[in-house]
Amino acid sequence: MKLRQAFATVVLTADQGGSVATNLQERGIGWRMFAGVVFTLVGIFNFIDGIVAISNAHYLNSHLVFGDLRSWGWTMLILGIIIFIIGLAIIAGQSWAAFVGIVLAVLDAIGQLLFLPSYPVWSIIMIAIDVFVIYGLAMYGFAPSSSRP
């Protein structure tokens, strides 16, 4: 907690001799935007994964932890739509979307872990992306409305 307070009161000296006050929330604008854009991209990818699984594409095998490929396809399709919408809300600067985004990123990472036997490399990449989104939202996603751009 003290480290976070220290970051919140950092004062940087500019090259021209002036001082620029910054805080943790202002530094996190880029991370929030990154998390929102990447989360919308995750939603699109999950939507496409769902369509591919529903259509029984031949490059996905059906060795899943439980269920069949079609049910996982519908799950990923619906999750993709929800993630896309929440990603747009994160980009719009909605603080509630950060909490929902963290929960959905955790659920998506678990879903990708269960989808791992079907398409291992893609699932590992998606889990890594979910971890970046969780970090960005957990550290910088809860900006007070006064500090939003």
GROMACS elastic network, one bead per residue, 0.5 to 0.9 nm:
[ bonds ]
;  ai    aj funct       b0    kb
    1     4     6  0.51708   500
    1     5     6  0.63354   500
    1     6     6  0.86537   500
    2     5     6  0.50213   500
    2     6     6  0.60834   500
    2     7     6  0.86650   500
    3     7     6  0.63138   500
    3     8     6  0.86410   500
    4     7     6  0.51565   500
    4     8     6  0.62665   500
    4     9     6  0.89608   500
    4    24     6  0.76263   500
    5     9     6  0.65027   500
    5    10     6  0.89226   500
    5    24     6  0.86736   500
    6     9     6  0.54003   500
    6    10     6  0.64186   500
    6    23     6  0.89650   500
    7    10     6  0.53878   500
    7    22     6  0.84113   500
    7    23     6  0.61177   500
    7    24     6  0.58106   500
    8    22     6  0.71166   500
    8    24     6  0.51308   500
    8    25     6  0.78601   500
    9    21     6  0.76672   500
    9    22     6  0.70963   500
    9    23     6  0.60468   500
    9    24     6  0.84116   500
   10    21     6  0.66779   500
   10    22     6  0.61128   500
   10    23     6  0.64434   500
   10    24     6  0.87233   500
   11    19     6  0.68173   500
   11    20     6  0.61312   500
   11    22     6  0.62284   500
   11    23     6  0.83990   500
   12    18     6  0.88671   500
   12    19     6  0.58819   500
   12    20     6  0.54041   500
   12    21     6  0.62864   500
   12    22     6  0.74082   500
   13    16     6  0.82946   500
   13    17     6  0.65984   500
   13    18     6  0.61244   500
   13    20     6  0.61613   500
   13    21     6  0.85269   500
   14    17     6  0.56124   500
   14    18     6  0.53303   500
   14    19     6  0.54821   500
   14    20     6  0.64485   500
   15    18     6  0.72712   500
   15    19     6  0.88015   500
   16    19     6  0.86137   500
   22    25     6  0.82879   500
   22    26     6  0.64102   500
   22    27     6  0.72883   500
   23    26     6  0.55228   500
   23    27     6  0.64487   500
   23    28     6  0.88091   500
   24    27     6  0.52425   500
   24    28     6  0.62810   500
   24   139     6  0.88292   500
   24   140     6  0.75783   500
   25    28     6  0.50384   500
   25    29     6  0.68211   500
   25   139     6  0.89052   500
   25   140     6  0.62110   500
   25   141     6  0.84831   500
   25   142     6  0.81722   500
   25   143     6  0.59220   500
   25   144     6  0.80963   500
   25   147     6  0.70125   500
   25   148     6  0.85123   500
   26    29     6  0.57246   500
   26    30     6  0.86586   500
   26   140     6  0.88166   500
   26   143     6  0.85030   500
   26   147     6  0.68347   500
   26   148     6  0.80303   500
   26   149     6  0.88662   500
   27    30     6  0.70847   500
   27    31     6  0.80937   500
   27   140     6  0.81690   500
   28    31     6  0.50897   500
   28    32     6  0.61505   500
   28    33     6  0.86195   500
   28   136     6  0.79493   500
   28   139     6  0.76541   500
   28   141     6  0.76007   500
   28   143     6  0.83918   500
   29    32     6  0.52022   500
   29    33     6  0.62603   500
   29    34     6  0.85544   500
   29   140     6  0.72723   500
   29   141     6  0.84018   500
   29   143     6  0.85740   500
   29   148     6  0.78462   500
   29   149     6  0.80303   500
   30    33     6  0.51510   500
   30    34     6  0.59951   500
   30    35     6  0.85064   500
   30   136     6  0.89644   500
   30   140     6  0.89020   500
   31    35     6  0.59701   500
   31    36     6  0.84718   500
   31   133     6  0.86763   500
   31   135     6  0.87345   500
   31   136     6  0.51929   500
   31   137     6  0.75343   500
   31   139     6  0.85063   500
   31   140     6  0.65552   500
   31   141     6  0.79031   500
   32    35     6  0.51053   500
   32    36     6  0.61308   500
   32    37     6  0.86325   500
   32    90     6  0.71729   500
   32    91     6  0.72792   500
   32    93     6  0.80917   500
   32    98     6  0.86076   500
   32   133     6  0.87306   500
   32   136     6  0.60264   500
   32   137     6  0.62679   500
   32   139     6  0.89553   500
   32   140     6  0.61075   500
   32   141     6  0.55504   500
   32   142     6  0.88723   500
   32   143     6  0.89916   500
   33    36     6  0.50830   500
   33    37     6  0.61151   500
   33    38     6  0.84498   500
   33    90     6  0.74372   500
   33    91     6  0.56774   500
   33    92     6  0.88717   500
   33    93     6  0.85157   500
   33   136     6  0.88584   500
   34    37     6  0.52931   500
   34    38     6  0.59700   500
   34    39     6  0.82641   500
   34    91     6  0.85179   500
   34   133     6  0.79074   500
   34   136     6  0.75653   500
   35    38     6  0.52412   500
   35    39     6  0.57899   500
   35    40     6  0.85477   500
   35    87     6  0.77492   500
   35    90     6  0.76623   500
   35    91     6  0.81436   500
   35   132     6  0.73919   500
   35   134     6  0.79022   500
   35   135     6  0.84988   500
   35   136     6  0.57158   500
   35   137     6  0.65430   500
   35   141     6  0.84651   500
   36    39     6  0.50677   500
   36    40     6  0.62481   500
   36    41     6  0.86308   500
   36    86     6  0.80643   500
   36    88     6  0.64933   500
   36    89     6  0.77047   500
   36    92     6  0.85461   500
   36    93     6  0.89876   500
   36    98     6  0.89134   500
   36   101     6  0.87404   500
   36   133     6  0.78885   500
   36   137     6  0.86504   500
   37    40     6  0.52671   500
   37    41     6  0.63348   500
   37    42     6  0.87239   500
   37    87     6  0.65427   500
   37    88     6  0.76662   500
   37    90     6  0.83195   500
   37    91     6  0.68268   500
   38    42     6  0.61222   500
   38    43     6  0.86222   500
   38    87     6  0.77388   500
   38   129     6  0.77168   500
   38   130     6  0.87787   500
   38   132     6  0.88784   500
   38   133     6  0.71757   500
   39    43     6  0.62306   500
   39    44     6  0.86979   500
   39    83     6  0.66305   500
   39    84     6  0.66893   500
   39    86     6  0.78563   500
   39    87     6  0.50137   500
   39    88     6  0.83415   500
   39    90     6  0.85954   500
   39   101     6  0.79925   500
   39   105     6  0.81803   500
   39   129     6  0.85129   500
   39   130     6  0.79142   500
   39   133     6  0.67718   500
   40    44     6  0.63686   500
   40    45     6  0.86933   500
   40    80     6  0.85808   500
   40    83     6  0.64569   500
   40    85     6  0.72679   500
   40    86     6  0.75636   500
   40    88     6  0.65234   500
   41    44     6  0.50535   500
   41    45     6  0.61703   500
   41    46     6  0.85741   500
   41    83     6  0.88487   500
   41    84     6  0.72080   500
   41    87     6  0.82662   500
   42    45     6  0.50054   500
   42    46     6  0.60475   500
   42    47     6  0.84543   500
   42    80     6  0.71187   500
   42    83     6  0.71955   500
   42    84     6  0.73011   500
   42    87     6  0.87681   500
   42   126     6  0.75344   500
   42   129     6  0.79695   500
   42   130     6  0.80926   500
   43    46     6  0.51287   500
   43    47     6  0.60783   500
   43    48     6  0.86490   500
   43    76     6  0.89533   500
   43    77     6  0.85656   500
   43    79     6  0.72299   500
   43    81     6  0.59709   500
   43    82     6  0.72158   500
   43    85     6  0.80745   500
   43    86     6  0.89190   500
   43    87     6  0.78431   500
   44    47     6  0.50044   500
   44    48     6  0.62470   500
   44    49     6  0.85671   500
   44    77     6  0.89597   500
   44    80     6  0.60459   500
   44    81     6  0.74454   500
   44    83     6  0.83247   500
   44    84     6  0.65514   500
   45    48     6  0.51199   500
   45    49     6  0.60631   500
   45    50     6  0.85343   500
   45    80     6  0.71274   500
   45   126     6  0.88979   500
   46    50     6  0.60113   500
   46    51     6  0.86091   500
   46    73     6  0.89345   500
   46    76     6  0.54003   500
   46    77     6  0.60063   500
   46    78     6  0.84345   500
   46    79     6  0.69937   500
   46    81     6  0.80285   500
   46    83     6  0.85716   500
   46   108     6  0.88879   500
   47    50     6  0.51058   500
   47    51     6  0.63716   500
   47    52     6  0.87271   500
   47    73     6  0.86585   500
   47    76     6  0.62784   500
   47    78     6  0.72192   500
   47    79     6  0.75126   500
   47    81     6  0.64495   500
   47    84     6  0.89190   500
   48    51     6  0.51196   500
   48    52     6  0.61631   500
   48    53     6  0.85622   500
   48    76     6  0.84848   500
   48    77     6  0.71833   500
   48    80     6  0.81960   500
   49    52     6  0.51193   500
   49    53     6  0.60780   500
   49    54     6  0.85325   500
   49    73     6  0.68278   500
   49    76     6  0.66361   500
   49    77     6  0.70598   500
   49    80     6  0.86927   500
   50    53     6  0.51256   500
   50    54     6  0.60375   500
   50    55     6  0.85340   500
   50    70     6  0.83152   500
   50    72     6  0.71802   500
   50    74     6  0.57486   500
   50    75     6  0.70681   500
   50    78     6  0.79574   500
   50    79     6  0.88903   500
   50    80     6  0.79654   500
   51    54     6  0.51302   500
   51    55     6  0.61333   500
   51    56     6  0.87009   500
   51    73     6  0.63412   500
   51    74     6  0.77449   500
   51    76     6  0.84220   500
   51    77     6  0.65842   500
   52    55     6  0.52192   500
   52    56     6  0.63900   500
   52    57     6  0.56617   500
   52    60     6  0.82819   500
   52    73     6  0.72072   500
   53    56     6  0.51686   500
   53    57     6  0.62453   500
   53    60     6  0.72428   500
   53    69     6  0.57615   500
   53    70     6  0.58482   500
   53    71     6  0.84459   500
   53    72     6  0.71095   500
   53    74     6  0.79800   500
   53    76     6  0.86737   500
   54    57     6  0.78803   500
   54    69     6  0.68912   500
   54    71     6  0.76086   500
   54    72     6  0.79535   500
   54    74     6  0.66994   500
   54    77     6  0.88988   500
   55    70     6  0.77143   500
   55    73     6  0.84428   500
   56    59     6  0.86992   500
   56    60     6  0.75338   500
   56    61     6  0.88458   500
   56    62     6  0.89128   500
   56    69     6  0.72940   500
   56    70     6  0.72455   500
   56    73     6  0.89771   500
   57    60     6  0.59552   500
   57    61     6  0.84549   500
   58    61     6  0.70633   500
   59   118     6  0.88902   500
   59   119     6  0.83545   500
   60    63     6  0.88765   500
   60    69     6  0.85513   500
   60   118     6  0.56151   500
   60   119     6  0.61994   500
   61    64     6  0.81487   500
   61    69     6  0.81288   500
   61   117     6  0.78445   500
   61   118     6  0.50258   500
   61   119     6  0.74094   500
   62    68     6  0.66594   500
   62    69     6  0.56328   500
   62   117     6  0.81375   500
   62   118     6  0.59943   500
   63    66     6  0.84238   500
   63    68     6  0.82289   500
   63    69     6  0.83186   500
   63   115     6  0.87929   500
   63   117     6  0.58869   500
   63   118     6  0.57522   500
   64    67     6  0.67630   500
   64    68     6  0.68987   500
   64    69     6  0.74249   500
   64    72     6  0.88866   500
   64   114     6  0.69262   500
   64   115     6  0.62883   500
   64   116     6  0.76880   500
   64   117     6  0.57944   500
   64   118     6  0.61337   500
   65    68     6  0.89561   500
   65   114     6  0.58863   500
   65   115     6  0.74219   500
   65   116     6  0.85792   500
   65   117     6  0.75062   500
   66   114     6  0.80758   500
   67    70     6  0.83486   500
   67    71     6  0.65443   500
   67    72     6  0.70908   500
   68    71     6  0.55813   500
   68    72     6  0.64489   500
   68    73     6  0.86609   500
   69    72     6  0.51412   500
   69    73     6  0.60004   500
   69    74     6  0.87787   500
   69   118     6  0.86167   500
   70    74     6  0.64005   500
   70    75     6  0.86754   500
   71    74     6  0.52242   500
   71    75     6  0.62527   500
   71    76     6  0.86855   500
   72    76     6  0.60638   500
   72    77     6  0.84284   500
   72   111     6  0.88818   500
   72   115     6  0.79467   500
   73    76     6  0.52012   500
   73    77     6  0.60279   500
   73    78     6  0.86416   500
   74    77     6  0.50068   500
   74    78     6  0.61566   500
   74    79     6  0.84102   500
   75    78     6  0.54059   500
   75    79     6  0.60291   500
   75    80     6  0.84200   500
   75   111     6  0.89493   500
   76    80     6  0.58171   500
   76    81     6  0.86090   500
   76   108     6  0.85448   500
   76   111     6  0.81478   500
   77    80     6  0.50735   500
   77    81     6  0.64452   500
   77    82     6  0.88675   500
   78    81     6  0.52399   500
   78    82     6  0.63965   500
   78    83     6  0.86357   500
   79    82     6  0.51708   500
   79    83     6  0.60009   500
   79    84     6  0.85004   500
   79   104     6  0.82794   500
   79   108     6  0.77560   500
   80    83     6  0.50941   500
   80    84     6  0.60496   500
   80    85     6  0.86833   500
   81    84     6  0.51757   500
   81    85     6  0.64078   500
   81    86     6  0.87796   500
   82    85     6  0.52536   500
   82    86     6  0.62558   500
   82    87     6  0.85550   500
   82   104     6  0.86226   500
   83    86     6  0.51009   500
   83    87     6  0.59643   500
   83    88     6  0.86480   500
   83   101     6  0.74507   500
   83   104     6  0.69239   500
   83   105     6  0.82172   500
   83   108     6  0.89495   500
   84    87     6  0.50423   500
   84    88     6  0.64056   500
   84    89     6  0.88160   500
   85    88     6  0.52043   500
   85    89     6  0.64494   500
   85    90     6  0.88242   500
   86    90     6  0.62161   500
   86    91     6  0.86756   500
   86    97     6  0.59984   500
   86    98     6  0.84076   500
   86   100     6  0.73707   500
   86   101     6  0.63979   500
   86   104     6  0.88583   500
   87    90     6  0.50290   500
   87    91     6  0.63099   500
   87    92     6  0.86322   500
   87    97     6  0.77610   500
   87    98     6  0.89407   500
   87   101     6  0.73101   500
   88    91     6  0.50623   500
   88    92     6  0.62055   500
   88    93     6  0.88051   500
   88    97     6  0.89037   500
   89    93     6  0.64460   500
   89    94     6  0.56670   500
   89    95     6  0.86116   500
   89    96     6  0.86436   500
   89    97     6  0.58812   500
   89    98     6  0.85647   500
   90    93     6  0.51437   500
   90    94     6  0.55964   500
   90    95     6  0.73642   500
   90    96     6  0.84372   500
   90    97     6  0.54391   500
   90    98     6  0.62856   500
   90   101     6  0.78391   500
   90   137     6  0.89051   500
   90   141     6  0.79911   500
   91    94     6  0.76536   500
   93    96     6  0.89515   500
   93    97     6  0.79994   500
   93    98     6  0.87320   500
   93   141     6  0.84591   500
   93   143     6  0.80771   500
   93   145     6  0.83457   500
   93   148     6  0.70175   500
   93   149     6  0.85555   500
   94    97     6  0.54329   500
   94    98     6  0.72607   500
   94   141     6  0.88496   500
   94   142     6  0.85256   500
   94   143     6  0.86792   500
   94   145     6  0.85922   500
   95    98     6  0.54836   500
   95    99     6  0.73967   500
   95   141     6  0.66863   500
   95   142     6  0.52531   500
   95   143     6  0.64378   500
   95   144     6  0.75473   500
   95   145     6  0.80588   500
   96    99     6  0.55946   500
   96   100     6  0.65420   500
   96   101     6  0.85676   500
   96   142     6  0.78694   500
   97   100     6  0.50051   500
   97   101     6  0.56727   500
   97   102     6  0.84436   500
   97   141     6  0.83478   500
   97   142     6  0.88667   500
   98   102     6  0.61899   500
   98   103     6  0.87094   500
   98   134     6  0.89736   500
   98   137     6  0.55899   500
   98   138     6  0.75646   500
   98   140     6  0.88186   500
   98   141     6  0.51943   500
   98   142     6  0.63675   500
   99   102     6  0.52209   500
   99   103     6  0.64168   500
   99   104     6  0.86881   500
   99   137     6  0.76630   500
   99   138     6  0.80121   500
   99   141     6  0.79379   500
   99   142     6  0.79878   500
  100   103     6  0.51512   500
  100   104     6  0.60910   500
  100   105     6  0.84835   500
  101   104     6  0.50625   500
  101   105     6  0.58982   500
  101   106     6  0.84819   500
  101   133     6  0.81244   500
  101   134     6  0.76759   500
  101   137     6  0.74212   500
  102   105     6  0.50945   500
  102   106     6  0.62005   500
  102   107     6  0.86231   500
  102   130     6  0.88215   500
  102   133     6  0.75001   500
  102   134     6  0.53306   500
  102   135     6  0.86384   500
  102   137     6  0.65839   500
  102   138     6  0.71420   500
  103   106     6  0.52404   500
  103   107     6  0.62700   500
  103   108     6  0.86010   500
  103   134     6  0.85552   500
  104   108     6  0.59039   500
  104   109     6  0.84537   500
  105   109     6  0.60631   500
  105   110     6  0.85731   500
  105   127     6  0.87114   500
  105   130     6  0.53687   500
  105   131     6  0.76299   500
  105   133     6  0.70460   500
  105   134     6  0.64316   500
  106   109     6  0.51157   500
  106   110     6  0.62782   500
  106   111     6  0.85743   500
  106   127     6  0.89483   500
  106   130     6  0.71890   500
  106   131     6  0.81336   500
  106   134     6  0.75709   500
  107   110     6  0.50928   500
  107   111     6  0.60519   500
  107   112     6  0.85320   500
  108   112     6  0.59974   500
  108   113     6  0.84324   500
  108   126     6  0.84305   500
  108   127     6  0.77181   500
  108   130     6  0.73072   500
  109   112     6  0.50313   500
  109   113     6  0.61089   500
  109   114     6  0.86785   500
  109   123     6  0.83765   500
  109   124     6  0.89321   500
  109   126     6  0.72045   500
  109   128     6  0.83142   500
  109   129     6  0.88551   500
  109   130     6  0.61428   500
  109   131     6  0.79447   500
  110   114     6  0.63267   500
  110   115     6  0.85671   500
  110   127     6  0.81306   500
  111   114     6  0.50886   500
  111   115     6  0.60818   500
  111   116     6  0.85527   500
  111   123     6  0.89194   500
  112   116     6  0.59406   500
  112   120     6  0.89098   500
  112   122     6  0.86340   500
  112   123     6  0.51376   500
  112   124     6  0.75386   500
  112   126     6  0.69845   500
  112   127     6  0.65036   500
  113   116     6  0.50363   500
  113   117     6  0.83333   500
  113   120     6  0.87200   500
  113   123     6  0.66378   500
  113   124     6  0.76933   500
  113   127     6  0.74852   500
  114   117     6  0.73249   500
  114   118     6  0.87069   500
  114   123     6  0.88254   500
  115   118     6  0.56318   500
  115   119     6  0.68333   500
  115   120     6  0.76904   500
  115   123     6  0.67216   500
  116   119     6  0.55233   500
  116   121     6  0.78586   500
  116   122     6  0.80374   500
  116   123     6  0.54122   500
  116   124     6  0.74051   500
  117   120     6  0.57002   500
  117   123     6  0.87513   500
  118   123     6  0.86188   500
  119   122     6  0.58403   500
  119   123     6  0.62103   500
  119   124     6  0.88717   500
  120   123     6  0.51816   500
  120   124     6  0.62495   500
  120   125     6  0.87495   500
  121   124     6  0.52701   500
  121   125     6  0.63443   500
  121   126     6  0.87348   500
  122   125     6  0.51335   500
  122   126     6  0.61859   500
  122   127     6  0.86322   500
  123   126     6  0.50878   500
  123   127     6  0.61368   500
  123   128     6  0.86608   500
  124   127     6  0.50829   500
  124   128     6  0.62758   500
  124   129     6  0.87088   500
  125   128     6  0.51656   500
  125   129     6  0.63040   500
  125   130     6  0.86932   500
  126   129     6  0.50235   500
  126   130     6  0.61331   500
  126   131     6  0.86672   500
  127   130     6  0.50064   500
  127   131     6  0.63061   500
  127   132     6  0.88834   500
  128   131     6  0.51069   500
  128   132     6  0.65593   500
  128   133     6  0.88466   500
  129   132     6  0.51811   500
  129   133     6  0.63535   500
  129   134     6  0.87065   500
  130   133     6  0.50268   500
  130   134     6  0.61211   500
  130   135     6  0.86058   500
  131   134     6  0.50562   500
  131   135     6  0.61797   500
  131   136     6  0.86334   500
  132   135     6  0.51013   500
  132   136     6  0.61404   500
  132   137     6  0.85814   500
  133   136     6  0.51434   500
  133   137     6  0.60858   500
  133   138     6  0.83427   500
  134   137     6  0.52745   500
  134   138     6  0.57905   500
  134   139     6  0.83565   500
  135   138     6  0.51799   500
  135   139     6  0.59485   500
  135   140     6  0.81531   500
  136   139     6  0.55114   500
  136   140     6  0.57467   500
  136   141     6  0.65532   500
  137   140     6  0.53336   500
  137   142     6  0.72428   500
  138   141     6  0.58626   500
  138   142     6  0.75557   500
  139   142     6  0.78120   500
  140   143     6  0.66763   500
  143   146     6  0.81136   500
  143   147     6  0.65398   500
  143   148     6  0.66831   500
  144   147     6  0.57517   500
  144   148     6  0.69274   500
  145   148     6  0.54652   500
  145   149     6  0.88930   500
  146   149     6  0.84679   500
